[in-house]
Amino acid sequence: MQTAERQSSAQTQERIHALGEWFQNLSLDGVQTAPHHFLGDYPAVKFTRFAHALPDDLRGKSVLDIGCNAGFYSLEMKRRGADRVLGIDFDERYLAQARFAAEVRGVEIEFRRLSVYEVASLGERFDVVIFMGVLYHLRHPLLALDLIHEHVADDLLLFQSMQRGSNDVMPVEEDYDFWQTEMFTRPEFPAMYFLEHKYAGDPTNWWIPNRACTEAMLRSAGFDIVAHPEDEVFVCRIKEQTPESDLTRAARQARESRRAPAV
């Protein structure tokens, strides 16, 4: 039996190596996929700080994991009993890793190559949407949040972004006079840092918000923040009523235009 287990672990190690460099450290047949990660046992070490903020029992629920990477959160949601878990990512290498991880764990999870900008094509809404570690890799981050709200979020949003700058949040007025500029100099005013080239050696790091900006963007996109269990993590619910966004307005106007009789 021990010999068979060693053979299985050796085969798993070989497959892990063949699938390239892993960003998420998973334990598959006792083999770690990224044992030397610069953040330690990542993302498990981070997840332990906010795991309690999510329902333990997800039976009867559907989950969409946007930017699923190697499937850490997809696997965890399935472990909590979610009926349907769909992980999407734009990187085929990560998707291959995720499919292999699900195979080793013996769970049924669907993985598709799709970007966050294409979520409308799914044509369905999910009880839980996971959007972890994606926002700062996007050239159009607020658009992504708008699309999630418009097309796929039905209840809970689990959100995380790298943050830099102040971790304080100031009360923001509904409006400011044109000649008021002092608030823009305050570190706790909502702000995004734009990276023209690279950050941490990664050319896909584009926008990094401070905490005030993260919260403001989530609210602006139609989400209520119900928990902030970890410095970078927010648990949100979609607002029951939210102002019509540019996306909704454009879609409504397009529908009305198609229905209008020809003159």
C-alpha positions as CSV (number, residue, x, y, z in Angstrom):
1,M,0.0,0.0,0.0
2,Q,2.8,2.4,0.9
3,T,4.5,1.6,-2.4
4,A,1.3,2.4,-4.3
5,E,0.9,5.6,-2.4
6,R,4.5,6.6,-3.2
7,Q,3.9,5.8,-6.9
8,S,0.8,7.9,-6.9
9,S,2.6,10.9,-5.3
10,A,5.4,10.5,-7.7
11,Q,3.0,10.6,-10.7
12,T,1.2,13.6,-9.2
13,Q,4.6,15.4,-8.7
14,E,5.4,14.7,-12.4
15,R,2.1,16.1,-13.6
16,I,2.4,19.2,-11.3
17,H,5.8,19.9,-12.8
18,A,4.6,19.3,-16.3
19,L,1.8,21.9,-15.8
20,G,4.4,24.7,-15.3
21,E,4.9,27.2,-12.5
22,W,2.0,27.3,-10.0
23,F,0.9,30.5,-8.3
24,Q,-1.4,28.8,-5.8
25,N,0.0,26.3,-3.4
26,L,-2.3,23.3,-3.2
27,S,-1.8,19.9,-1.6
28,L,-2.5,17.2,-4.1
29,D,-1.8,13.6,-3.1
30,G,0.4,15.1,-0.4
31,V,2.4,17.0,-2.9
32,Q,2.6,20.8,-2.7
33,T,2.2,22.7,-6.0
34,A,4.1,25.9,-4.9
35,P,6.0,25.0,-1.8
36,H,8.4,28.0,-2.1
37,H,5.8,30.7,-2.7
38,F,7.1,34.1,-1.6
39,L,4.0,34.7,0.5
40,G,4.2,31.3,2.2
41,D,1.4,28.8,2.0
42,Y,-0.6,31.0,-0.3
43,P,-3.5,31.4,-0.6
44,A,-4.4,29.2,2.4
45,V,-2.5,31.4,4.8
46,K,-4.6,34.3,3.7
47,F,-7.9,32.4,3.6
48,T,-7.6,31.4,7.2
49,R,-8.0,35.0,8.1
50,F,-11.5,35.4,6.5
51,A,-12.8,31.9,6.0
52,H,-15.3,32.4,8.9
53,A,-17.0,35.2,6.9
54,L,-18.4,32.8,4.4
55,P,-21.3,30.3,4.9
56,D,-20.0,26.9,6.0
57,D,-22.9,25.2,4.2
58,L,-23.3,26.0,0.6
59,R,-25.6,23.2,-0.3
60,G,-28.1,24.3,-3.0
61,K,-25.9,27.2,-4.0
62,S,-24.1,28.1,-7.2
63,V,-20.7,29.7,-7.2
64,L,-18.8,31.6,-9.9
65,D,-15.0,32.0,-9.3
66,I,-13.7,34.8,-11.5
67,G,-9.9,34.6,-12.1
68,C,-9.9,31.2,-10.5
69,N,-6.2,30.5,-11.1
70,A,-5.4,26.9,-10.0
71,G,-8.8,26.6,-8.3
72,F,-8.1,27.1,-4.6
73,Y,-11.4,28.9,-3.9
74,S,-13.4,26.8,-6.3
75,L,-12.2,23.7,-4.5
76,E,-13.1,25.2,-1.1
77,M,-16.6,26.2,-2.2
78,K,-17.1,22.6,-3.4
79,R,-15.8,21.3,-0.1
80,R,-18.5,23.5,1.6
81,G,-21.1,21.7,-0.5
82,A,-21.9,24.1,-3.3
83,D,-24.1,22.3,-5.9
84,R,-22.5,24.1,-8.9
85,V,-19.1,25.7,-9.1
86,L,-17.8,27.4,-12.3
87,G,-14.3,28.7,-12.4
88,I,-13.2,31.1,-15.2
89,D,-9.8,32.4,-16.1
90,F,-8.2,33.8,-19.2
91,D,-4.9,31.8,-18.8
92,E,-5.1,28.3,-20.2
93,R,-2.1,27.2,-18.0
94,Y,-4.0,28.1,-14.8
95,L,-7.2,26.3,-16.1
96,A,-5.2,23.2,-16.9
97,Q,-3.8,23.3,-13.3
98,A,-7.3,23.8,-11.9
99,R,-8.7,20.9,-13.9
100,F,-6.0,18.6,-12.7
101,A,-6.5,19.7,-9.1
102,A,-10.2,18.9,-9.3
103,E,-9.4,15.6,-10.8
104,V,-7.0,14.7,-8.0
105,R,-9.5,15.8,-5.4
106,G,-12.2,13.9,-7.1
107,V,-14.7,16.8,-7.3
108,E,-16.9,18.0,-10.2
109,I,-16.0,21.6,-11.0
110,E,-16.4,23.3,-14.4
111,F,-13.6,25.5,-15.7
112,R,-13.9,27.7,-18.8
113,R,-11.5,30.2,-20.5
114,L,-13.3,33.5,-20.1
115,S,-12.4,37.0,-19.1
116,V,-14.3,39.1,-16.6
117,Y,-15.4,41.3,-19.4
118,E,-17.2,38.4,-21.0
119,V,-19.3,37.3,-18.0
120,A,-22.6,38.4,-19.7
121,S,-22.1,35.5,-22.1
122,L,-22.7,33.0,-19.3
123,G,-26.4,34.0,-19.2
124,E,-26.9,33.1,-15.6
125,R,-26.6,34.5,-12.1
126,F,-24.8,32.9,-9.1
127,D,-25.5,32.9,-5.4
128,V,-21.8,33.5,-4.6
129,V,-19.4,35.3,-6.9
130,I,-15.7,35.2,-6.0
131,F,-13.5,38.1,-7.4
132,M,-10.2,37.6,-5.6
133,G,-6.9,39.1,-6.8
134,V,-8.2,40.3,-10.2
135,L,-9.1,44.0,-10.0
136,Y,-5.5,45.3,-10.0
137,H,-4.7,43.2,-13.1
138,L,-7.3,45.0,-15.2
139,R,-7.1,48.1,-17.4
140,H,-10.8,48.8,-16.8
141,P,-11.5,47.8,-13.2
142,L,-14.8,49.6,-12.6
143,L,-16.2,48.2,-15.8
144,A,-15.5,44.8,-14.5
145,L,-17.4,45.4,-11.2
146,D,-20.3,46.9,-13.2
147,L,-20.4,43.8,-15.4
148,I,-20.4,41.5,-12.4
149,H,-23.3,43.4,-10.8
150,E,-25.2,43.6,-14.1
151,H,-24.9,40.0,-15.2
152,V,-23.8,37.4,-12.7
153,A,-24.0,38.5,-9.0
154,D,-27.3,37.3,-7.4
155,D,-26.4,37.7,-3.7
156,L,-22.9,37.5,-2.2
157,L,-19.7,38.9,-3.7
158,L,-16.4,37.9,-2.1
159,F,-13.9,40.5,-3.2
160,Q,-10.2,41.1,-2.7
161,S,-7.7,43.5,-4.2
162,M,-4.1,44.4,-3.5
163,Q,-4.2,47.8,-1.7
164,R,-1.5,50.4,-1.2
165,G,-1.5,53.9,0.3
166,S,-3.6,54.7,3.4
167,N,-5.8,52.2,5.1
168,D,-7.9,54.9,6.6
169,V,-11.3,56.0,5.2
170,M,-12.6,59.5,5.4
171,P,-16.3,60.6,5.1
172,V,-16.8,61.8,1.6
173,E,-19.3,64.5,0.7
174,E,-22.1,64.0,-1.8
175,D,-20.6,66.9,-3.9
176,Y,-17.8,69.3,-3.8
177,D,-17.4,72.8,-5.1
178,F,-15.1,73.2,-8.2
179,W,-12.7,75.3,-6.1
180,Q,-12.4,72.7,-3.3
181,T,-9.2,70.8,-3.8
182,E,-7.9,70.1,-0.2
183,M,-9.5,66.6,-0.1
184,F,-7.4,65.4,-3.0
185,T,-4.3,65.9,-0.9
186,R,-5.5,63.7,2.0
187,P,-4.2,60.2,2.0
188,E,-7.6,58.7,3.1
189,F,-9.5,60.2,0.1
190,P,-10.4,57.5,-2.4
191,A,-7.5,57.1,-4.9
192,M,-6.2,54.6,-7.4
193,Y,-2.5,54.4,-8.2
194,F,-1.8,53.8,-11.9
195,L,1.2,51.7,-12.9
196,E,2.4,52.5,-16.4
197,H,5.1,49.8,-16.5
198,K,5.5,47.1,-13.9
199,Y,5.0,46.5,-10.2
200,A,6.6,43.5,-8.4
201,G,8.0,42.6,-11.9
202,D,4.5,42.1,-13.2
203,P,3.4,44.1,-16.3
204,T,-0.3,43.1,-15.7
205,N,-0.4,45.2,-12.4
206,W,-2.3,48.3,-13.7
207,W,-4.4,49.9,-10.9
208,I,-3.9,49.6,-7.1
209,P,-6.6,51.3,-4.9
210,N,-6.3,52.5,-1.4
211,R,-8.9,51.1,1.0
212,A,-11.2,54.1,0.6
213,C,-11.2,53.7,-3.1
214,T,-11.9,50.0,-2.9
215,E,-15.0,50.6,-0.7
216,A,-16.2,53.5,-2.9
217,M,-15.9,51.4,-6.1
218,L,-17.8,48.5,-4.6
219,R,-20.6,50.9,-3.6
220,S,-20.6,52.7,-6.9
221,A,-20.9,49.4,-8.8
222,G,-24.0,48.5,-6.7
223,F,-22.7,46.4,-3.8
224,D,-23.3,46.9,0.0
225,I,-20.2,46.0,2.1
226,V,-21.5,43.7,4.9
227,A,-18.1,42.5,6.3
228,H,-14.5,43.4,6.1
229,P,-12.8,40.4,7.7
230,E,-9.3,41.0,6.4
231,D,-7.3,44.0,5.3
232,E,-7.9,43.4,1.6
233,V,-11.1,41.3,1.7
234,F,-14.7,42.5,1.5
235,V,-17.9,40.5,1.7
236,C,-20.7,42.3,-0.2
237,R,-24.3,41.9,-1.1
238,I,-25.9,43.3,-4.2
239,K,-28.1,46.4,-3.4
240,E,-31.8,45.8,-3.6
241,Q,-32.1,49.1,-5.4
242,T,-29.3,50.8,-7.1
243,P,-29.1,53.8,-9.5
244,E,-29.2,52.8,-13.2
245,S,-25.6,52.3,-14.4
246,D,-24.3,53.3,-17.8
247,L,-24.4,49.7,-18.8
248,T,-28.0,49.2,-17.8
249,R,-29.0,52.5,-19.5
250,A,-27.2,51.6,-22.7
251,A,-28.8,48.1,-22.8
252,R,-32.2,49.5,-22.1
253,Q,-31.9,52.1,-24.8
254,A,-30.7,49.5,-27.3
255,R,-33.7,47.3,-26.5
256,E,-36.1,50.3,-26.9
257,S,-34.4,51.2,-30.2
258,R,-34.9,47.7,-31.6
259,R,-38.6,47.7,-30.5
260,A,-39.3,51.2,-32.0
261,P,-41.3,50.9,-35.2
262,A,-39.6,52.0,-38.4
263,V,-40.6,55.5,-39.6
